[in-house]
Amino acid sequence: MPIDLRTRKLAQLAVRYSVAVKPGEKVIISGGYESVPFLMELYKEIILRKAIPIVKIGLPNIADFFYKYANEEQLKFFPDYWFNTVKEAQAYIGVSSNENTRELTNSNSKKIALRQGIMHPISDYIVNTSDKIRRVSVAFPCVSLAQEAEMSLNEYENFVYNACLINWKLFGKRLDELARIFERGKNVWLKGENVDLKFLIKGKNCVADKGEENMPGGELFMAPVRESLNGGIKFEYPAIRDGKEVTDIRLVFKEGKVIESDASKNKDFLKEMLNVDENASYVGEFGIGCNPKINRFTKDLLFDEKINGTIHLALGMAYKQNGGGNDSKIHWDIVKDMHKAKIILDGKVVQENGKWKV
C-alpha cells in the first residue's frame, strides 16, 4: 500500500525534532488501530535513529463496552506494569486519532471520571516530568476526525499536514518574542464581546509551544495566579470531552473560582467536571492560539487551541512548566474566539480582534 510522503515527513518531524530521539533510548509510540500506517512510519524512523520502539495500540470500539460492563474492581485497577514501562522510557509519542469520536457520548460519566482519576498518575507523569520523559502529542488524519471537522478526508489531510509541516525553527522565534512579552507582564484583561475577565500572571512561566510537545504546535500558554480571576466569559466554541459536547459555556469567576456556570447543552456534565475535585473549578491554564495555518474549528482540541485569534482557558491542573499552582485530576481546555475582543497586558493592548499589536 503506497504511503503519503507527508506521513513520513510528519513521522520524521516528531521523532527528530519534537522529542529528539537519541540512539539507545526507549520510545513509546501509542495510538489507535486507525493510526497504524503512521505508527509504522514512526517505528521505522525510531529504528533508523538506533533507538528502541515500544508499541501500544488501542483496540477499536471497546471503551464503551468497558464502561457499560466493568465492575468496581476493574474500574479501579491500576496497571503498574504499564506505569513501570512508561517510567523506563525516555520519550513518548502519542498519536491523536479516533475511529469514533462519539463512542463515549452515552457512557456513564461518573465511571469515566473515576477511571481517569485512577489513571491520572500515568498521564501526570508523562505531562509533568519533562526531566524524565520527553513527550509529544501528534496529529494523524483519519475519517472520523475529518467528519467532525466537516471536511472530506482529502481536505482534512491537507489541513493537518499544512498545520504541522511548517518551519518550526523560524516560526518558533516569533513565538519566543511573544512569550517574553508575557513573561514580563503582570495584569491580563480580556475585554470584548462575551468576555470581561481579569487575572494575574506575575511569576508564572509563559511557554511557547513550538511543536515540541504538541504537533501541530502554535500557542503561548501560562498559568494564571490561582485566586486572581475575576469576571465572566462565554465561549463561542463547544468544549468536547469523553464524547460529550458542551455548548455555549458561560463561566463567572470570583477570586479564581467558578461561582456560576451555564451551558445550552450538557450543562449537567459541565457541573460534574467542575466538581471532579476541589481544584477543578479553578483555572490552570491561559493559552493563546497562534498557528497561522489553523483558521477554523474542527472539534479536535489539538488543533482548536491553536486557532489563530483565539484564547483558551483550562479548568483544573496547572502544568508544572508554567509554575504549577493548581493540582487536579482534570485539565479541560475551552476555546474562545477573540476576533471581537482585546488582550490587554498591564494596560497596553497587545492583541485586538485577533491581530497582534506587538
N, C-alpha and C positions, 0 to 999 in steps of 0.2 A: 504494500500500500504506500503510495507516494506521500511524502511528508511536506507540509508547508514550510518553506525555508525560514519563515518568520518565527515559527515554533522553535526551530533550532537556535535561532538568534536570541530568542527570549530565554531559552534554557542556558545559553552561554552567558547572558547578562546576569541571570540570577545566581549562577554558580561562581562566575569570575568576579563580578562587580558587587552584587548585593551582599553575599556572605563571604566572598573572597576565600574560597576553599583552598586549603594547602595540602600538600602530599601527606598521606598517613592519617588525615583526620577522618573521623566518623561523621557522616552526614545523613540525617534523616530526611527522606522525601515522602510526604504524606498527601494523599488526595483520594478522591472518589474514583469509581470504576470508569466514569466518563472521561477522566483526565489521563487515562493510561498512555495515549500517544505522547503526551507531554512528559509524563513520568519516565517514559523510556528515554526521551532525549536528555532529561536531567541525569538519569542513571549513566548514560554514555559519557556525558560531559564530566561527571564526577570520576568515572574510571580514567578518563583522559587526564584528569588532574592528579592522578595517582592517589586518590582518596578512596574511602570505603563507604559505599552507599548502603543505607538501611531503608527498606521499602515498607511503607504501611499503606495499604489500600482498603478503603471503606467499602463495605457491601452495599449495594443499591437497595432502596425501598425497604429497609429493615428497622429504621429508627421508630417509625410509628408503631410497628408491631411490638417493639421493646417497651414503649411507654404504655401500651394497652395491657400487656400481659406480665411484665416483670413484677416480681414480688418485692417486698421491702428489702430482703437480703440482697437481691440482685441490684436493686436501685442504689444501695449503699455500698456495694462492693468497690473497693479501691484497687486499681491494677498496679500493685507495687512493681511487678515485673516490667511494666511499660515505663513507669517513672524511673526505674533504675536504668533502663535503656536510654531514655532521654538524658539523664544525668551523665551518661558515659559519652554522649555525642558532643561534638564541638560546633555543629551547625544544624539548623532545622529549616527546611524549605516546605512550607505549607501551601498546597495548590488550592486556589479558590475556584471551585466549580461546583455544580449541583445538578443532579439528574431531575429532581423535583423540588423546586424552591418552596412549595407549599405543603410538603409532606407532613409537617407537624402542626398545621393550622388547627386541626380539631383534637390535638393531643392534650392531655392533662397538663396545664401549665405549672401546677404545683409540683408534679413529678419531675418535670423538666428542670424547674428551679432547684429541686433537691439534688438531682443528678449533677447539675452544673456546679453546685456547691461542693459535692464530693470530689469532682474532677478539678476543682479550682487550683489546688496546689501545683498540678502539672502545667496548666496554662499560665499560671502566675510565674512559674519558674522560667518558662520559655520566653515570656514577655519582659520580665523584670530582672533577669540576671544576665545582662549582656556581657558581663565579665567572664561568664562561664559558657554561654552558648549564644552564637550569632544566629539571628533568625530573619526570615523574610516570608511574607505572605504574597504570593504571586498569582496573577490572574491567568485563567485559561478559558478561551471562548468555547461555550457549549450551547446546545439548542435551548435548554431551559432558561439560561440567562439571557439569550437573545430574545426569547419570547417575553420575558419580564421587561426587557428594555424596549419592546415593541419594534424590533428590527428583524430583518432577515438574518440568517446565520452569516452570510457573506458580509452584510453591513456591519454586523456586530464584530466579526473578526477584524475588519478594518479599523473599527473603533478601538478595540482592545490593543491591537498592535501599534496603532498610531499614538496611543496614550503611553505606551511602555517603551517603544523603541525610539527614544529621543536622546539627545546629547546630554546626559545627566551631569557630567562634569561642568559643562558650560551653564546649564540651567541652575545647577546647584550653587554657583557663585551668586546669582541673583537671590536665591532663597536665603543664603547666608547673610547677604546685605540686609534683607528684611528682618531676619531673626535678630540681628544685632540691634536694630531699632527697638524691637520689643524687649530685648534683654535690658536695655537702658530705661525702659518705661516703668510706670507705676500704676496709673489710673486708666482703666479702659471704660469707655462708654459706647455702647451700641445703641444708636439712636436713629429711628426712622419708622417706616411702615411696619407695624406689628412688633415693634421692639423698642423698649426704653429700659435698658439694663446696665447697671454699673457694677464694677468689681475691681479688685486689686490683683496685680501680677508681680509686685515687687518681691525680689528674692527667689522667683521661680524661673527655672531654665526654659528658654524657648528653643525648641528643636526644629531644625529644618529637615523635612522628610525628602531626601534626595534619591529615593529609590533603593535605599539600603535596607530598610525594614519592611517596606511595602513596595510592591511593583504592580501598578504604577505608584510612584510617589507623587509629590507635588502639593505639600501643605506645610504650614507652620503650626506647631501645637505646643501648648503650655498649660500649666495647672493654675487656675485661679486660687488666690488665698481662700481657704475653705469657707470662712464665715463672712466673706466680703460681698457676696452677691446680693443686690437689692434691685427690685424692679420686676418687669414682666417681659415675656417673649412668646410669640406664636410662630410655629414652624409651618411653612407652606408645604414642605415635602413630607410625605409619610415616613414614619420610622418602622422598620420591619425587623422583627426578632422572633426566632423559633417559628417561622412561617406565619406569624400574625402581623397584620398591617394595622398600625395605629395612625389615624389621620387627624389633621387639624389640632395637633397637640398645643396646648397653652399651659404655660407654667408661670407661677408667680413666686418670687423668692423674697425671703426676709432673713437677713443675717446668714445668708448662704444656703438656707434650707428651703425646699419647695413647700410652700404653705397652701397653695391652691394648684389644682391640676384639672385639666379637662381635655376631652377629645371627642370628635364626632363619631369615631368608630373604635371599638375595642378599648373603651375607657376603663373598664374593669381590669384589663390586662395591664394598662399603664399604672394603675394604682397598685396592682400586685408587684410590679417591678420596683416601684418607689418604696415598697415595704419589704423587699427581699432581706435587707438587714438595716441596721441603724444608720449606715452611711450612704445607702442607695439614693436618698433624696437630696444629696449634696452633689455638686459638680466636680468631677475630677479632671476635666479637660476642656479647654477652649481652643478650637482649631480654626484655621483659615485656609480655604481651598484656593490653590494657585495654579493647577495644571492647565496650561493654555490649550491642550488638546481635549480637555473634558469640559463640554459645554451643555450637557443635557443630563437629566436624571434617568437612571437606569434601574433603580431598586436594588442595586448592589453597592453596599457601603464602601467597598474597596475603591470604587470609582467616585461615588457620590460625595464623599467627604473631601474629594479633591476638586470638585467643580469650581472652576474659576468664577469668583464673585460670590462665594458663599462662605458662611461660617458654620461651625457645628459645636454643640455642647455635648459632653458625655456625662451621663448620670453615673455616679459610682466611683470606681477606682481611679486614682491619680497615678500615672506612671512614675516610677522612681527616677527615671531620667529627667523628669520635669521637676523633681524636688519632692514628689510624693505629697503627703498631707491628707489623704483620704483613702482608707482601705475599704474595699467592698468586694463582694462576690460577683458583682456585675460591672460592666463598662459598656454603656449603651449610648452610642453616638446618634444625635438627632440633627439633621441638616436644615439650615435656614438660608433662603435667598436674600442677598444683600444688595440687589440692584436698585432698590428704593430706600437705601439706608446708608449710614455712615459708621465707620470705625474711628473713634476719637481717642487718641492716646495723649494723656497729660495735656488736654485742652487743644491739641492740634489734630485736624482731620488728616488721617494717614490713608484712608480709603473712602471713596464716595461713589455710590452707585456701581460698586463692583470694580472700580478702577483705582489703582494706586496713585497717590499724590506725592509719594516719596521715592 
